[in-house]
Amino acid sequence: MFVSHCGEVMPSGFLPLAAGSVRRESAVRLYREAPLFRELRDPDALGGKCGRCEYREICGGSRARAHAVSGDHLAADPSCPYQPA
């Protein structure tokens, strides 16, 4: 979890999607209840080959790279060479 200088709470400094602001809500509450964090914790929400991968629960791929390339933080990690069966 990353909190910007403006108080925005994001999954990381490399994934520029805000789940809320610590100026309005508790950081703990945002982490536990914000829809963005909930979907990032759900391996079944992943798309592309990450969604089919047998290692998605322990790896999950880079959500920041997926967002940077496709605009979708739940898309497949474009730099992963693994091809799931």
N, C-alpha and C positions, 0 to 999 in steps of 0.2 A: 504494500500500500504506500502511496506517495501523496503527500500534501504539498500543493504548490504554495508559492509566496502569497497568493490571493485567497488561500484557504480551500481551494478545490481539491477534492479527494479523488485520486485516480488509481487504477491498478498498479501502474508503475510510471516512472518518468518517461518511459519510451512509448507508452500507450496513451495518447492524448485524449482520453474519453473520461469525462468527469461523471462521478456517481452522485455527487452532491457537494456541499460545502460545510466545513467545520464551523463556519460562522452561523449556520442555521441548524445543524444537527450534530449529534455526537459521532465522532469518527468510528467508534465501536459499532454504533447502530448502523451506520452506512455500510461498514464492512459486512455485517451480518445480514442486513435486510435489503440493501439496494439491489434492484433488478440486475444491474451490470455485474456486480460481484457474484450474485447468485448464479447467473448464467455462465460466468467464467469458472465456477466451481463444479458445473455440471458437465461431465465428459460426454454425455449423450447429446449435448447441444452443439458439439463440434461438427463442422461440415467437411466436405471433401475427403481426402484420404485420411486426415486426422480423425474424422468421425468413424471411419472403418477400421482404424488401427487397433490392434490388440494391446498396444502399450499406452493408449490414450489416457488411462487413469493414472499412470505414473509419470508420463511425459507431458502430454497435452500440447506439445509444440509451442512455438513462440507466437503468442497472440499479437504482440507488437509488430512482428514481421508480416503476419497475415494482414493486419490492418493497413500497414504501410503500402503493401503491394496491391491489395484488392479493395481496401476500404471497408472490409468486413472482418471484425476481430474474431469471428468464429470460423473463418475460412481455414483452409489447409495452410500449414507453414510452408512457404515456398522454398525454403532452404533445406528442408529435410529430404535426404536422399532415400530414406526407407520407403519401400513399396509394400503396403500391407497386402495380404493374400485375399 
